[in-house]
Structures are given as structure tokens and as C-alpha cells.
Amino acid sequence: MRILVYGAGPLGSLFAQQLHEARHDVAILARGQRLADIRDHGIVIHNVTNDRTVTAAVRAVETLAPDDAYDLVLVVMRKNAALAILPGLAANRHAPNVLFLMNNAAGPGALIEALGRERVLVGFPASAGYRDGATMHCLTGTPDEKAIIPFGEIDGSVTARAHEIASVIASTPWLGAEIRSDMDAWLKYHVALLMPSIAAALYACGTDLKRMARTRDAVVLAVRAVHEGFAVLQELGYPVTPGKLELYTRIPEPLMVPFLRRVLTKKRMEIALAKHANAARDEILYLTDEFLALAARTHVQTPAILELYPHFELDHPLIPDGSARIPLDWRGVWTSLAALFAGLLALRALSRRRKA
């Protein structure tokens, strides 16, 4: 395939470097200082996961002309920025396959309207990163444990082109691929998990992970906002996707809060969450507004999401450091204990019947 990576931030640069290392014909679209950096230094990727730095002399282009021919375009950028480039993509009719790797709560409607249903695929880049001069620091996969890129057709079908794209991605040293039939739901749940909830609570703590971890009220609101977001999607008919996120609906709040507080202290969260939240505040707010539009179509109440929402404003007062005034909701614990007790009684009764 002849591939164009549209977006030269940390993750777009990662994809371009990985595809180049796998000997594909790849170009990256960049502008301004980033274009100059790539032409002067190549694409420099520092893989934080294995502390390996690699450089790739990827061809850099400044525009996508209407007659430029590519077999595949990978759009790897923020959702709000991706919408701005749709007219340019639409003007080019020589790129039949456009895979958008980005957060998206609203669904593929705008992409389909601009490009046509037959050209669009959707997915998620499954890595994180930040820029330091010409170097892109990325938290991603390794040859031993690749970062798996979920993607799929917008109608959920598994096609020959999806298999071909998956093979291209999987040929890279650090990235793998997973074709999914539920990508729209996957992306919606990813937004619900992070944007109006955990990221908003992080803003409420000054984008300071340590402060958030020691501020129980912020974590409680984040957990409740996740529950509200999942309830919105379930009422809209989207099953929890991927299945491992079911844990967020089943673990009682008094157990989930300390769990999340421990997760926030992990070193990788600085790149995966804090640095992204600092760099992409505009996108996270945009995605939160998209999600609130979904919530408005349901009867689900979202008090935690709405309480956190004002913290997108830079001058909004933060939650007091270490605050623990919100009472924990113990109902899930009592329900679980009651179910356990009932199960033990049933086992005891069964044992007695067998002895009799």
C-alpha cells in the first residue's frame, strides 16, 4: 500500500515511523515547525515502554492535493482538528480508504457525510505520547507485547480491505491490529470512561495526578461520572464495550474509589492521562460536549458529570486538595454481601438435603 499519515503529532509520527520501519511506502503530512523538524531530523520516536529511541527518514508533505493517489490515509489527530480537514479529504478522490484513528463520541456521521460511506473506517490509536522539540515520546507497544489497534468498518462488517489494513498495521514492530464489528460503541465507551469523568476530575485538581489521588471527592465524582456515562450508553442500546469495562459497573464504589486512586499514582499515567489532558484540553471539552448531546437523548441523570463540567474552565476554583466530604455510596457493598449470604444459605440447604 501507498500510505499517507495525516497528522504529525506524537501518535501520527509513531504510525509513520512504524510503517516506514516495516518498509511500507509512507508519507506524513505536516506543517510549520513540525514539517521543518521532520525534514531536518527525520521522525524521532522515543518509546517510553522499552526506552528505545528510533529515527526514520519519512517523506514529509505539506498538502494533500486532489490528484494525490494513496491506497490508505490514516487520520491520526484530535477529533475537532479532524473535522476541519474533511473538505480537503473530500476533494481527493484517489484515496479510497480513510481510517480515522481518534476519539469520537458522536459517531461517524460527519465523516460519512463528507467522504461517503464506502471510504470511511474508524478506530483508535491505542497509544499515548507528548512532544519535546523534535522528539516524540510515546507510550506504546514493543515487539514482545504490541499495542493492539482496534478498528473496523462503520457497518460492523469484516471485509477484505479490513484484513489487508490489519496486515499492514501488524507488519510493524510495535503495533498490532484487531478488526472489530462494534467500533462505534467501543469509541463511545472510551469517551465515557475518560472525557466527562476522569479527565474532568483531573482538571478539577489542576491536572495534578498526585493531588487527584489524594483528593477523594474528585475520585468519587470521577467514578460516579463513569457510571452515569455508561448508563447513558446502555439506555441508548450500546452494550458495554469492550467487555472488561463491565468491572466499572459491578465493583461497588467503596472498592472502586481506592482502586482508581492507586491507578492514578502509576508512572505511565503521567503520559497516558496527565500530559494528554494538558495538551488536548480543547479536544476533551469537545468530546464531552458530544457526549452530553448523547445524554440529552436519554432519561439518565448525570449530576456528577455536570458538577465536574465547569472545571474545563481554566479559572474555575479547584476541588480543595485532599477533600473527602462526599459520603461513599455503600449500597453496592450491602447488595453484594446480601447476595453472598443468600448464596451461602442456599449451599448450606443443598448440603443438608444431600445428607438427608
Residue pairs with C-beta under 8 A, 6 or more apart in sequence:
1 24
1 25
1 71
1 72
1 164
1 168
2 25
2 69
2 70
2 71
2 72
3 19
3 24
3 25
3 26
3 27
3 70
3 71
3 72
3 73
3 74
3 168
4 26
4 27
4 28
4 29
4 61
4 64
4 68
4 70
4 72
4 73
4 74
4 95
5 12
5 13
5 15
5 16
5 19
5 26
5 27
5 28
5 29
5 73
5 74
5 76
6 12
6 29
6 64
6 73
6 74
6 75
6 76
6 77
6 85
6 89
7 29
7 74
7 75
7 76
7 77
7 81
7 82
8 16
8 28
8 29
8 30
8 31
8 34
8 35
8 38
8 60
9 34
9 76
9 77
9 129
9 131
9 136
10 128
10 129
10 130
10 131
10 136
10 137
10 138
11 76
11 101
11 125
11 127
11 128
11 129
11 138
12 28
12 74
12 76
12 77
13 28
13 38
13 43
13 45
13 136
14 45
14 125
14 127
14 129
14 136
14 138
14 140
14 174
15 74
15 76
15 101
15 125
15 175
16 26
16 27
16 28
16 43
16 56
16 58
17 43
17 45
17 54
17 55
17 56
17 58
18 172
18 173
18 174
18 175
19 26
19 168
19 172
20 26
20 43
20 56
20 57
20 58
21 54
21 56
21 172
21 173
22 168
22 171
22 172
22 173
24 168
24 171
26 58
26 59
27 58
27 59
27 60
27 61
27 70
28 38
28 43
28 58
28 59
28 60
28 61
29 60
29 61
29 62
29 63
29 64
30 38
30 60
30 61
30 62
31 62
35 60
35 62
37 133
37 134
38 58
38 60
39 60
40 134
41 55
41 134
42 55
42 56
42 57
42 58
43 55
43 56
43 58
43 136
44 53
44 54
44 55
44 134
44 135
44 136
45 53
45 54
45 55
45 56
45 135
45 136
45 138
46 52
46 53
46 135
46 136
46 137
46 138
47 53
47 54
47 138
47 140
47 142
47 174
48 137
48 138
48 139
48 140
48 268
48 271
49 139
49 140
49 141
49 142
50 142
53 135
63 88
64 73
64 88
64 89
64 92
64 95
65 92
66 91
66 92
66 93
66 94
67 92
67 94
68 92
68 94
68 95
69 94
69 95
70 94
70 95
71 95
71 96
71 97
72 95
72 97
72 98
72 99
72 165
72 168
73 89
73 95
73 97
73 98
73 99
74 99
74 101
75 82
75 85
75 89
75 98
75 99
75 100
75 101
75 102
76 101
76 102
76 125
77 85
77 102
78 102
78 103
78 280
78 282
78 283
78 286
79 102
79 103
79 104
79 283
79 286
79 287
79 290
80 282
80 283
80 286
81 283
82 100
82 102
83 110
86 110
86 111
86 114
86 115
87 114
89 95
89 98
89 114
89 115
90 114
90 115
95 119
96 118
96 119
97 119
97 121
97 161
97 165
98 111
98 115
98 119
98 120
98 121
99 121
99 122
99 123
99 151
99 165
100 108
100 111
100 120
100 121
100 122
100 123
101 123
101 124
101 125
101 149
101 151
102 124
102 125
103 124
103 187
103 190
103 191
103 195
103 283
103 287
104 122
104 184
104 187
104 188
104 191
104 287
104 290
105 187
105 188
105 191
105 192
105 195
105 287
105 290
105 291
105 294
106 290
106 293
106 294
107 184
107 188
108 120
108 122
108 154
108 184
111 120
111 122
111 154
112 120
112 154
117 154
117 155
120 154
121 151
121 152
121 153
121 154
121 162
121 165
122 151
122 152
122 154
122 183
122 184
122 187
123 149
123 150
123 151
123 152
123 183
124 149
124 150
124 151
124 183
124 186
124 187
124 190
125 149
126 140
126 147
126 148
126 149
126 150
126 175
127 138
127 139
127 140
127 141
127 147
128 138
128 139
128 140
128 271
128 272
128 273
128 275
128 276
129 136
129 137
129 138
129 139
129 140
129 271
130 136
130 137
130 271
130 275
130 276
130 279
131 137
131 279
137 271
139 268
139 271
139 272
140 147
140 174
140 175
141 147
141 148
141 174
141 175
141 176
142 174
143 173
143 174
146 170
146 174
146 175
146 176
147 174
147 175
147 176
148 175
148 176
148 177
148 178
149 169
149 175
149 176
149 177
149 178
150 177
150 178
150 180
150 183
150 186
151 162
151 165
151 166
151 177
151 178
151 179
151 180
151 183
152 158
152 162
152 179
152 180
152 181
152 182
152 183
153 159
153 162
153 183
154 183
154 184
156 181
156 182
156 183
157 181
158 179
158 181
162 179
163 179
165 177
166 177
166 178
166 179
167 177
169 175
169 176
169 177
170 176
170 177
180 186
182 239
182 241
185 233
185 238
185 239
185 241
186 241
186 242
188 233
188 238
188 291
188 294
189 230
189 233
189 238
189 240
189 241
189 242
189 245
191 229
191 287
191 288
191 290
191 291
192 226
192 229
192 230
192 232
192 233
192 291
193 226
193 229
193 245
193 248
194 273
194 284
195 284
195 287
195 288
195 291
196 225
196 229
196 288
196 291
196 292
196 302
196 305
196 308
196 309
197 222
197 223
197 225
197 226
197 228
197 229
197 304
197 305
197 308
198 222
198 225
198 226
198 260
198 273
199 273
199 277
199 284
200 222
200 225
200 284
200 288
200 305
200 308
200 309
200 311
200 312
201 212
201 218
201 219
201 221
201 222
201 225
201 308
201 311
202 208
202 209
202 212
202 218
202 273
202 274
202 277
203 277
203 281
203 308
203 311
203 312
204 212
204 218
204 221
204 308
204 311
204 318
204 319
205 211
205 212
205 215
205 218
205 318
205 319
205 321
206 318
207 274
207 277
207 278
208 274
209 264
209 265
209 269
209 270
209 273
209 274
210 264
210 265
211 321
212 218
212 219
212 264
213 219
213 261
213 262
213 264
213 265
214 261
214 321
214 322
215 319
215 320
215 321
215 322
215 323
215 324
216 257
216 261
216 322
216 323
216 324
216 326
217 319
217 323
217 324
217 325
217 326
218 319
218 323
219 257
219 260
219 261
219 264
220 253
220 257
220 326
220 328
221 304
221 307
221 308
221 326
222 260
222 304
222 308
223 248
223 253
223 256
223 257
223 260
224 253
224 303
224 304
224 329
225 302
225 304
225 305
225 308
226 248
227 248
227 249
227 304
228 295
228 300
228 301
228 302
228 303
228 304
228 305
229 291
229 295
229 302
229 305
230 240
230 245
230 248
230 249
231 298
231 300
232 291
232 294
232 295
232 298
232 300
232 302
233 240
233 294
234 240
235 298
235 299
235 300
236 294
236 297
236 298
240 246
240 249
248 256
251 259
251 332
252 329
252 330
252 331
252 332
252 333
252 335
252 336
253 328
253 329
253 330
253 332
254 328
254 329
254 330
254 332
254 333
255 333
257 328
263 269
264 273
277 284
281 312
284 312
285 312
288 305
288 309
288 312
292 302
292 305
292 309
295 302
295 305
310 316
311 318
311 319
